[in-house]
Amino acid sequence: MKKSAFVSIVLALVMFASCALAAEYTYNPEKPYDGVMTGLFNNVAITVGEDTGLATYYLPEGMTPWAQATIVLTPDNTTAEAFAATEIGAQWKALADEYKIAVVFLAPVDGTWNLDLQGA
């Protein structure tokens, strides 16, 4: 059963907030914001009910922990990883590098967005 794009976006934000837990780094209580993970993170699972989709996160060098994020919804039948590798994905990553913001590429579950909200 497909879920609405809104629920997917909300879960992407939750996953983005927790993605820093995926890496190991030494925590320094005197510098709590040091050690921000950066780079491209593919195939981050997002689960809504019984459905699981995949997202790709891009966190640029120099990004602060409180940086803003932009969510990019991929076209139908395009994975987040594949879209991030396209020319348009590269342009989003370049903007992220310039403005030090995070970019979340979010793909639809089952290949298409549930725009008519059938079964939601």
C-alpha positions, -999 to 999 in steps of 0.1 A, spaced: 0 0 0 14 34 -10 16 62 16 13 99 9 43 119 -1 38 141 30 44 111 54 75 102 34 88 137 37 83 138 74 100 105 79 129 117 57 134 146 81 134 122 110 159 100 93 180 131 85 181 141 121 193 106 131 218 100 103 247 113 125 243 82 146 255 60 117 291 70 120 316 66 148 335 96 160 349 107 193 326 130 212 342 160 229 319 176 255 339 208 253 332 210 215 298 192 211 294 203 175 327 189 162 326 157 142 297 164 119 295 137 93 298 148 57 296 131 24 270 112 3 250 85 21 230 61 -1 203 36 6 192 51 39 160 31 48 128 50 56 99 29 68 62 40 68 39 14 82 48 -18 63 65 1 34 102 8 33 118 33 8 153 45 3 168 79 5 202 95 -2 216 123 20 243 147 9 260 166 38 287 190 25 320 198 42 317 227 65 280 221 72 270 229 108 248 206 129 220 232 128 222 237 90 190 239 70 180 210 47 163 208 13 143 177 3 143 168 -33 116 143 -45 129 122 -73 109 116 -105 88 84 -108 108 52 -113 141 68 -103 159 58 -71 173 84 -48 209 71 -54 204 73 -92 190 108 -91 218 120 -69 242 108 -96 225 128 -124 235 162 -136 205 177 -117 216 159 -86 251 172 -90 237 207 -92 218 202 -60 250 190 -43 269 221 -57 242 243 -41 246 224 -9 284 229 -10 279 267 -17 253 273 10 264 246 35 230 230 36 220 193 36 202 178 7 179 148 11 170 129 -21 138 110 -15 124 83 -39 89 71 -40 80 36 -26 71 12 -54 85 36 -81 57 62 -82 44 89 -60 9 83 -46 -5 117 -58 -41 106 -57 -36 93 -21 -52 59 -30 -48 36 0 -33 63 22 
